[in-house]
């Protein structure tokens, strides 16, 4: 059975402030750093062969903390924009509650959770999936197929897109999918790359 672990970065400063972050390069909050340490503690029994992360500091720092905790600081790391968070366009930096007051809670939920509705100047989850899934297929799955155990540290929506692909979720199913910060998610895959089981550690 092949294994891959997915982690959404720890809480960022803008998560704490309830702001839309997207591609803005916001650091981890102190709580986010602790979440990363806790994630590492849960992965002590794993030995990874390679790590994949976005080019955003909150994911990179989470990965660095995890690798320090599990004593694998020299692990090969591939950083790619393909794993970045959704681009939230004109919403980036805005407070989510204030945005809901301005545009209505239903509209903001559509922008945040729907599959194919783009926020102004930004990406839909579908757009995000169109970069995340091919990257996974071309870079991560070949490593799994060779028997390696990869670690992927990314973002709420880039991981929603990947989980949607791995679990073959419908557009309706993905509406309610939420990936918590700093929680390692273990997937077990068969030789064809189909998800057999998954669980949070």
Steps between C-alpha positions, in 0.01 A plus 500: 500500500634842402484790747501878465448755777331835434521794741335838478740761639455612860286802581630813325483852635215577259314179595515640852369838378226330288631649174501359148864411438539332161844567352597770751813373676387509863703331777380247754350621825653369826209253514583393143859428598375287788258317266796417276696363798199291602467368144865400507451316828224295337735403216790371708454146369510602134805517278435716197696489175406842364285802584288723280380847596379828357719808463317681783680547831221367724520159329880502474542590868250231604700244303830617650363467854359152429830380353689637799270317743530169313878547460496497119624854426693394187197354322484599130231768456321606183334844519241587240244770431269221385432418868429862600174596666215618280556849368226702671546805279330816624400327827862452613563686824130561571337386823263210428226620734509854357496360147190293587330816629582681176416230245272269702589176677366281219718672237810472715429131566476449123837668451659298781344156458354451154682308230481733201411852624793744495537786745565832321842478335572160655484124448220252555570163659476358148778735385709391799439132423614554141851576628510281814380171352734494196792586728406213731465261204833604343718550809356340814333184371812380309689510832224302668501252212873443559430411863594834656303664782450871422388781729290781350460826692263745336183703558131463576378526142792340319454201731120509455565468127737208553270322746211548256710320237624222731156431649313560172269749671219671312465877470228476765714291737790745487280788616515375858860379492726685742867420560611603852833675555796296619327161494690221316270311263625153403386347170553136409490430126497184291733433207270691264506807720148455629438605860427196716485677835579833664506634853625789705789407727 
